[in-house]
Amino acid sequence: MKKLTGAVLILLLVAGCATSAQIHGAFAKAKERAIRANLPIVFMPHGREPHSAGGVTVDIDFQNISGKTMRSIIFTMTPYDENGNQITSEVNKKSETELTATGYFRSDGGYYSQNWENVWYSTTIEYVRVNAVAITYLDDTTQSIKNPDDLYKMAIHAGTWSYIHWWSGYPIGSKETQEIKPASPAPLRSEPIQ
């Protein structure tokens, strides 16, 4: 029994390290794409399944690659149901929302992570989509990215065992490797990245 328990623990450790390495590799690939296109940030948005009251939490992991310190990043997002229909929150009747990360996000500061709880209330939300990213730098200059191709280039594409997909409409890994046409928005993740 002890050998079986030890084997299971080793298997879980190896799987966790492989997933972590895959995500770090995906960050590196996104960073290369973004730098080639002169884009300022790479990010991986993911959601958690609605809790019992229908509240949806959204997490975004990101890295500043602009060379300048950012003081705020606004991610504009919209939720969808499993059929790709846009959803409005049952509480405030909003659909598109802006999620703002504030702080001092240095270009050499590594990865950052922000989360927003109860962004929408609806048990039918299955997907979210990033529509735009607006950045304010420490020197008060601003930059707004709305082009879907640019948003795709900045997105982290990590095909891990959980449901991680890019919300621009492409399932992870499909656009570059298989040239599949855009799909409907991708599912929420049910757990945070470890």
C-alpha positions in Angstrom: 0.0 0.0 0.0 2.9 2.4 0.8 4.5 1.7 -2.5 1.2 2.4 -4.3 0.7 5.7 -2.4 4.3 6.7 -3.2 3.9 5.9 -6.8 0.7 7.9 -7.0 2.4 10.9 -5.3 5.3 10.7 -7.7 2.9 10.6 -10.7 1.0 13.6 -9.4 4.3 15.5 -8.8 5.6 14.7 -12.3 2.2 15.7 -13.9 2.2 19.0 -11.9 5.7 19.8 -13.0 4.9 18.9 -16.6 1.9 21.2 -16.5 3.9 24.0 -15.0 6.6 23.6 -17.6 4.0 23.6 -20.4 2.5 26.9 -19.1 6.0 28.5 -18.7 6.7 27.3 -22.3 3.4 28.8 -23.5 4.3 32.1 -21.8 7.6 32.1 -23.6 5.9 31.5 -27.0 3.4 34.2 -26.4 6.1 36.6 -25.4 8.0 35.9 -28.7 4.8 36.5 -30.7 4.0 39.7 -28.8 7.6 41.1 -29.1 7.7 40.4 -32.8 4.4 42.4 -33.1 5.6 45.1 -30.8 2.8 44.4 -28.3 3.2 45.3 -24.6 1.8 42.4 -22.6 1.1 38.7 -22.6 -1.8 37.2 -20.6 -3.8 34.1 -19.8 -7.4 34.8 -18.7 -9.4 32.0 -17.2 -12.6 31.8 -15.2 -13.9 29.5 -12.5 -17.2 27.8 -12.8 -20.1 29.7 -11.2 -20.5 29.0 -7.5 -23.8 28.0 -5.9 -25.2 31.5 -6.2 -24.1 31.9 -9.8 -21.1 34.2 -9.1 -18.3 33.8 -11.6 -14.7 34.6 -10.6 -12.2 35.6 -13.3 -8.4 35.2 -13.0 -5.9 36.8 -15.3 -2.2 35.9 -15.3 0.0 38.3 -17.2 3.5 39.6 -17.8 4.5 43.1 -18.8 7.0 43.0 -21.8 6.8 46.7 -22.8 10.0 48.0 -21.3 7.9 50.5 -19.2 6.2 50.2 -15.9 2.4 49.9 -16.1 0.1 51.3 -13.4 -3.2 49.9 -14.7 -4.5 47.4 -17.1 -8.1 47.2 -18.1 -9.4 43.9 -19.6 -12.8 44.3 -21.3 -14.6 40.9 -21.2 -18.0 39.4 -22.2 -19.6 36.1 -21.0 -21.3 33.5 -23.2 -23.4 30.4 -22.6 -22.5 27.0 -24.0 -24.2 27.9 -27.4 -22.2 31.1 -27.8 -25.1 33.4 -26.8 -24.0 36.5 -25.0 -25.1 36.4 -21.3 -26.1 39.2 -19.0 -25.7 39.1 -15.3 -28.8 38.2 -13.4 -28.0 40.8 -10.7 -26.9 44.0 -12.5 -28.1 43.1 -16.0 -24.6 43.8 -17.4 -22.8 41.8 -20.0 -19.5 43.4 -21.1 -17.5 44.5 -18.1 -14.1 46.0 -17.5 -11.7 44.3 -15.0 -9.0 46.7 -13.8 -5.6 45.5 -12.4 -3.8 48.3 -10.6 -0.4 48.5 -9.2 3.2 48.8 -10.4 3.7 46.2 -13.0 7.4 46.4 -13.9 8.7 45.1 -17.2 11.2 42.9 -15.4 8.9 41.9 -12.6 8.0 38.4 -13.8 4.5 37.1 -13.9 1.6 38.8 -12.1 -1.9 37.5 -11.3 -5.1 39.2 -10.5 -8.6 37.9 -9.8 -12.0 39.4 -9.6 -14.8 37.6 -7.7 -18.4 37.6 -8.7 -17.9 39.5 -11.9 -21.2 38.2 -13.2 -24.1 36.2 -11.7 -25.4 33.5 -13.9 -25.2 29.7 -13.7 -25.4 29.5 -17.6 -22.0 31.2 -18.2 -19.6 28.8 -19.9 -17.3 31.1 -21.8 -15.7 34.5 -21.5 -14.1 36.6 -24.3 -11.5 39.3 -24.0 -12.6 42.2 -26.3 -9.9 44.8 -25.5 -6.9 45.6 -23.3 -6.2 49.2 -22.2 -2.9 50.0 -20.5 -1.9 53.2 -18.6 1.8 53.5 -18.0 3.5 55.1 -15.1 4.4 58.1 -17.3 0.6 58.6 -18.0 0.8 57.4 -21.6 -1.9 55.0 -22.7 -2.2 52.2 -25.1 -5.4 50.3 -26.2 -5.4 47.0 -28.0 -8.7 45.9 -29.7 -7.6 44.1 -32.8 -8.5 40.3 -32.4 -5.2 39.3 -34.1 -3.2 41.3 -31.7 -5.2 39.9 -28.7 -4.5 36.4 -30.1 -0.7 37.2 -30.3 -0.7 38.3 -26.7 -2.6 35.3 -25.4 -1.0 32.4 -23.6 -1.9 29.1 -25.4 -1.3 26.4 -22.8 -3.0 23.0 -23.6 -3.0 21.6 -20.1 -5.2 18.8 -18.7 -7.7 21.4 -17.5 -10.0 23.4 -19.7 -7.8 26.3 -20.7 -8.6 28.0 -23.9 -8.0 31.4 -25.4 -11.1 33.5 -25.5 -10.6 35.2 -28.8 -12.4 32.4 -30.5 -9.6 30.0 -31.1 -9.3 26.8 -29.1 -5.7 26.6 -27.6 -3.2 25.4 -30.1 -5.6 25.2 -33.0 -4.8 28.4 -34.9 -1.1 28.0 -35.3 -0.7 24.2 -35.4 -3.9 23.1 -37.2 -5.2 26.3 -38.9 -8.7 25.5 -37.8 -11.3 28.3 -38.3 -12.2 30.2 -35.1 -14.5 28.4 -32.7 -17.0 29.8 -30.4 -15.6 31.3 -27.2 -13.8 28.9 -24.9 -14.9 27.3 -21.6 -14.1 28.7 -18.2 -11.4 27.0 -16.2 -12.7 25.4 -13.0 -9.5 25.9 -10.9 -6.7 28.4 -10.6 -3.2 27.8 -12.0 -0.9 26.3 -9.4 
